[in-house]
Amino acid sequence: MAVARVLLGCELGDGYGHVTRLLPLALALRQQGHDPVFVVNDLSRAEVVLGPHALPVLPCPQWRNRVAGLPAMRNYTDILLRHGFVDPVGLRGLARSWQHLVALLRPQLLVLDHSPVALFATRGGAVPRLRFGDGFCCPPLETPMPPFTWWKAGAEAFDAIGERNAIHVANLAAADLGLPRVDSVARMLEADAEFLCTFAELDHYGARDDACYEGAVLDTADGEGPAMPWPDGEGPCAFVYLRADYPYLDSLVLALKQGGWRAVLHVPGLASARAQALSGPGLQFSPTLLPMVTVGRRCDAAITHGGYGTTHTLLLAGRPQLLLPRQMEQTMFGHRVQALGAGLVVEPSPQVPGFAPLLKRLQSDAGLAAAAGEFAGRHADHDSQATVAALVRRCEALL
């Protein structure tokens, strides 16, 4: 097959997860002689993941204005309203910028992870598009779009006003840009193909009858990474991966110390002086993220926000988890893990979580470890490299 340029886009979302799951595809495409180019929303995070591989990276168009006065988010349409689909002029600018990027880069394929404006801007074009990601980033294309809070009785999915507003704004921008009109949010998010890289049990919206679950795309790198001896001692060992702005970090660290836990903590953005102050016997901070395959072998349990790669990898290693989500995507994912019986989820709240009983249950509830082990057993034959190979074949079929 002739060399093709493939644009790998990531428009929304934070952390390392989106870029990390696109990286194996980029490397495999490059190995096949193709030319992958990243267009992402966070260059600093992307540099951590992509910098060592000398892959070209450009910033994507981003909505910078804060939208006030909207109701609480109930479905994917509400995300659109917060990222451009409330202002036809602003949406037109974002979409036109995506069109200019495509014209300048001249890709033969678009692989789009959580990129609704890019999907909107490239409708009706000549370049094939692959919608890629987990259940949240590739929501079921239904009208109405399904509700986020599926675990709550009577969760309301449909905000008729929000749907009408998003479609009205989209069609005003589409008329100026020469794009086809849309009649629903679901139609606007359609692509030429889809690659759902998760497992049915972990689909944010629940298992779909018509979906093909390809399994997780994960970083399978092994090794200890930086020199970081795991803490000695007799207590249970936790891997902790949280953001520096998590407001209850100090309370969690105190509960770990009081509960006799050993832990390795990775907290991006945490000042070294504060890390040193929080450290103690059996608790060590790692300035860089350790290989998750290694973490899965060494820890007894994990405490994270519920990111894609970390949660998938540690579940495949049979490790129970305490999930402390920061936003809706992580909250939905946390409830899926909890529904499996393999973890505990604490929804965002202004109240300090009761970490002591949560940690005690994480340590002593044999059912959590058993459920995580059962999940790992069901997917013991999962091969992330095989998933990537299938993804490359899908891309080349579109090419």
KOLMI-948867 format. One record per residue (C-alpha): residue in three letters; y, z negated, x. Coordinates in steps of 0.001 Angstrom, whole numbers, padded with zeros to 6 digits, always signed. Each point is the difference from the previous one (the first is absolute). Layout:
alaYZX
...
REM end
This chain:
met+000000+000000+000000
ala+003506+000802+001211
val+002229-002820+001187
ala+001936-001504-002900
arg+002862-002460-000118
val-000717-002916-002336
leu+002800-002253-001209
leu-001184-003584-000524
gly+002516-001751-002241
cys+000470-003683-000813
glu+003050-000667-002155
leu-000471-003498-001457
gly-001733-003194+001104
asp+000477-002261+003009
gly-002096-001389+002822
tyr-002509+001932+002063
gly-002482+000895-002735
his+001108+003442-001138
val+000536+001409+003480
thr-003171-001638+001314
arg-002193+001762-002560
leu+001723+003340+000657
leu-000485-000311+003756
pro-003769+000745+000113
leu+000618+003148-002042
ala+002789+001097+002350
leu-002189-000514+003073
ala-002920+001841-001582
leu+002240+002908-001033
arg+001423+000204+003509
gln-003499+000007+001438
gln-000774+002981-002253
gly+002988+001815+001472
his+002485-000660-002798
asp+003550-001305+000353
pro+000627-003273-001910
val+003588-001188-000529
phe+000868-003367-001563
val+002933-000522-002362
val+000250-003751-000688
asn+002313-002648-001416
asp-000198-002558+002838
leu+000293+001351+003527
ser-000300-003405+001661
arg-003355-000751-001640
ala-001150+003562+000565
glu+000767-000276+003691
val-002402-002922+000360
val-002832+002054-001508
leu+000850+003571+000991
gly+001901-000424+003268
pro-003104-000304+002207
his-001287+003310-001371
ala+003105+002121+000652
leu+000071+001291-003555
pro+003297+001457-001274
val+001724-002235-002540
leu+003101+000613-002113
pro+001781-002215-002553
cys-000454+000875-003642
pro+002730+000061-002671
gln+000438-003494-001434
trp+001731-001496-003015
arg+002417-002638+001320
asn+001844-001102-003141
arg-001028-003160-001792
val-000598+000602-003693
ala+001032-002928-002218
gly-000651-000744-003648
leu-003549+001346-000217
pro-002757-001979-001736
ala-002871-001464+001984
met-002390+002568+001431
arg-002886+000726-002349
asn-001385+003298+001251
tyr+000512+002741+002587
thr+002891+001484-001961
asp+002008-003122+000761
ile-000457+000677+003726
leu+001458+003478-000501
leu+003035-001445-001753
arg+000631-002228+003031
his-000328+002849+002500
gly+002226+002799-001233
phe-001151+000954-003492
val+002913-001775-001622
asp+002758+002247+001425
pro-000253+003810-000210
val+002463+000580+002855
gly-001744-002470+002299
leu-003436+001341-000900
arg+001219+003533+000591
gly+001178-001011+003480
leu-003319-001604+000888
ala-002005+002927-001333
arg+002213+002569+001720
ser-000471-001840+003286
trp-003784+000146-000435
gln+000289+003719-000689
his+002064+000472+003157
leu-002576-001917+002042
val-002763+002240-001311
ala+002081+003109+000724
leu+000798-001138+003543
leu-003475-001244+000911
arg-001801+002840-001803
pro-003232-001905-000642
gln-002999+001721-001535
leu-001120-003233-001703
leu+001622-003207-001280
val-002003-003246+000037
leu+002058-002498-001988
asp-000665-003745-000097
his+002088-001943-002549
ser+002655+002735-000020
pro+001154+000664-003579
val+003275+001756+000867
ala-001809+002302+002413
leu-002485+000871-002746
phe+002883+000688-002378
ala+001974+002051+002534
thr-002900+002276+000935
arg-001236+000821-003515
gly-000596+003685-000535
gly+000266+000781+003724
ala-002296+002094+002134
val-001205-002875+002218
pro-003147-001767-001278
arg+000265-003761-000448
leu-002605-002741+000348
arg+000704-003316-001736
phe-001452-002599+002344
gly-000361-003770-000046
asp-001516-003010-001705
gly-000028-000703-003715
phe+003582-001220-000124
cys+001479+002948+001874
cys-002069+002444-002072
pro+000321-001528-003481
pro-001979+001452-002905
leu+002004+002881-001443
glu+000211-001200-003567
thr+002674-000062-002667
pro+001047-002710-000175
met-000575-000992+003611
pro-002384-002993-000002
pro+001282-003579+000356
phe+000214-001812+003310
thr-001015-003451-001236
trp-003449+000938-001317
trp-001206-003621+000409
lys+002445-001293-002623
ala-000996+000098-003655
gly+002129+002467-001932
ala+001579+001557+003094
glu+002482+002564-001244
ala-000130+003323+001791
phe+002510+002162-001761
asp+003735-000264+000180
ala+001007+002986-002118
ile+003614-000200+001128
gly-000978-000105+003680
glu-002323+002988-000363
arg+002648+002015-001855
asn+002682-000915+002544
ala-002137+000951+003008
ile-000946+003356-001557
his+003582+000709-001089
val+001358-000677+003500
ala-002812+001995+001600
asn+000696+003015-002196
leu+003745-000099+000670
ala-000722+000054+003738
ala-002733+002609-000439
ala+002383+002376-001772
asp+002423-000118+002949
leu-002806+000450+002531
gly-001868+002765-001800
leu-003072-002185-000497
pro-002317+000160-003033
arg+000797-002407-002813
val-002273-002975-000583
asp-001045-001603-003278
ser-001508-003227+001351
val-000081-002165+003087
ala-003700+000766+000337
arg+000653+003738+000108
met+002730-000521+002586
leu-002397-001776+002371
glu-002723+002645-000119
ala-001102+001722+003213
asp-002462+002736+000923
ala-002633-002555+001016
glu-000501-003728+000400
phe-001779-002179+002562
leu-000521-003540-001258
cys-000785-002039+003112
thr-001300-003278-001372
phe-003044-001391-001807
ala-000416-000147-003760
glu-000024-003827-000006
leu+003355-000058+001803
asp+001865+002616-002015
his+003243-001728-000984
tyr-000381+001342-003554
gly-003755-000476-000296
ala-002827+002472+000420
arg+000803+003436-001442
asp-002678+002053-001700
asp+001220+003296+001406
ala+000922-001140+003526
cys-001748+000780+003254
tyr+000275-003073+002221
glu-000191+001068+003628
gly+000082-003475+001570
ala+002633-001540+002217
val+001599+001775+002950
leu+000189-002718+002642
asp+000825-000501+003640
thr-003416-000536+001574
ala+001324-000849+003467
asp-001843-002937+001523
gly+000697-002385+002859
glu+002062-003114+000447
gly+003300+001802+000383
pro+002467-002275+001806
ala-001350-002983+001901
met-000361-002496-002834
pro-002812-002561+000282
trp-001016-001135-003457
pro+000577-003726-000464
asp-002817-002317+000953
gly-001088-002819-002246
glu-002229-000888-002909
gly+002169+000822-003009
pro-000098+003257-001978
cys+001865+002905+001604
ala+002576+002003-001952
phe+001833+003201+000762
val+003531-000169-001387
tyr+002098+003162-000348
leu+003298-000561-001811
arg+003567+001243+000200
ala+002614-002135+001750
asp+002080-000153-003187
tyr-002839-001578-002008
pro+001829-003094-001279
tyr-002942-002411+000133
leu-001272+000721+003508
asp+000850-003481+001269
ser-001802-001641-002926
leu-003083+002146+000591
val-000094-000822+003724
leu+000324-003704-000775
ala-002889+000221-002489
leu-002144+001806+002572
lys+000654-002746+002534
gln-000671-002789-002470
gly-003158+001727-001222
gly-001477+000268+003479
trp+000057+003785+000101
arg+000056+002107+003111
ala+002079+003156-000392
val+001382+003068+001705
leu+003264+001022-001666
his+001758+003349+000181
val+003481-000196-001547
pro+002067+003127+000751
gly+003659-000784+000540
leu-000511-003699+000684
ala+002232-001275+002801
ser-001960-001240+002989
ala+001746-003388-000101
arg-001068-000548-003602
ala-003549+001149+000755
gln-000147-002495+002839
ala+001291-002777-002252
leu-002628+000781-002650
ser-002862+000270+002472
gly-002285-002920+000607
pro-003532-000932+000964
gly-002265+002710-001362
leu+002887+002158-001285
gln+001148+002960+002075
phe+002463+002803-000747
ser-000777+003540+001093
pro+003116+002180+000545
thr-002030+003142-000709
leu-002493+000824-002709
leu-003594-000447+001135
pro-002619+002658-000795
met-001236-000738-003505
val-003613+000759+000901
thr+000160-002779+002579
val+001776-002331-002419
gly-002733+000573-002574
arg-002615-001207+002451
arg+001901-003031+001261
cys+001627-001603-003038
asp-001596-001913-002866
ala+002742+000913-002482
ala+003349+001783-000124
ile+003428-000788-001439
thr+002182+003070-000513
his+002370+001690-002412
gly-002817+002308-001113
gly+000783+003174+001924
tyr-002281+003008-000270
gly-001608+000214+003427
thr-000312-003716+000704
thr-001507-000874-003374
his-002450+002905-000060
thr-001173-000611+003563
leu-000527-003718-000439
leu-001808+000448-003315
leu-002315+002497+001676
ala-000631-002736+002580
gly-000877-002419-002813
arg+002992-002303+000502
pro+001541-001884-002952
gln+003770+000107-000235
leu+003025-001901-001254
leu+002528+002614-001078
leu+003720-000775-000208
pro+001547+003229-001338
arg+003680+000807+000341
gln+000232+002862-002500
met-001814+001625-002907
glu-002334+002276+001965
gln-001353-002964+001955
thr-000156-002160-003129
met-002145+002556-001827
phe-002244+000356+003040
gly-000288-003772+000333
his-001164-000311-003582
arg-002685+002649+000653
val-001278-002037+002951
gln+000081-003131-002132
ala-001829+001794-002819
leu-002714+000833+002524
gly-000298-003719+000684
ala+000746+000651+003676
gly+003428-001575+000238
leu+002862-001964-001491
val+003394+001423-000915
val+003312-001852-000312
glu+002634+002035-001807
pro+003587-000042+001316
ser+001801-003082-001302
pro+003041-002162+000816
gln-002395-002956+000214
val-001760-000878+003251
pro-003721+000742-000451
gly-002407-002924+000198
phe-001469+001119+003301
ala-002183-003057+000623
pro-002342+000524-002996
leu+000034+003764+000513
leu-001081-000363+003622
lys-002622-002558-000952
arg-001482+002399-002544
leu+000182+002901+002460
gln-002070-002080+002389
ser-002436-001707-002363
asp-000569+002422-002906
ala-003201+001776+001020
gly+000473+002425-002888
leu+003025+001611+001680
ala-001908+000759+003182
ala-003041+001127-002000
ala+002053+002455-002082
ala+001673+001386+003125
gly-003431+000369+001577
glu-001319+001793-003080
phe+002887+002461+000144
ala-000683+000588+003690
gly-003681+000539-000757
arg+000697+002555-002746
his+002121+002004+002414
ala-001922-000646+003208
asp-000452+003748+000441
his+003726+000719-000269
asp+001157+002059+002964
ser+003755+000392+000284
gln-000438+002894+002429
ala-002132+001817-002565
thr+002730-000599-002588
val+002559+001506+002373
ala-002284+002994+000606
ala-000221+000535-003765
leu+003791-000236-000199
val+000395+002620+002733
arg-002346+002302-001908
arg+002080-000518-003140
cys+003163+000870+001913
glu-001534+003123+001508
ala-001252+001105-003402
leu+003586-000222-001282
leu+001218+001887+003063
REM end
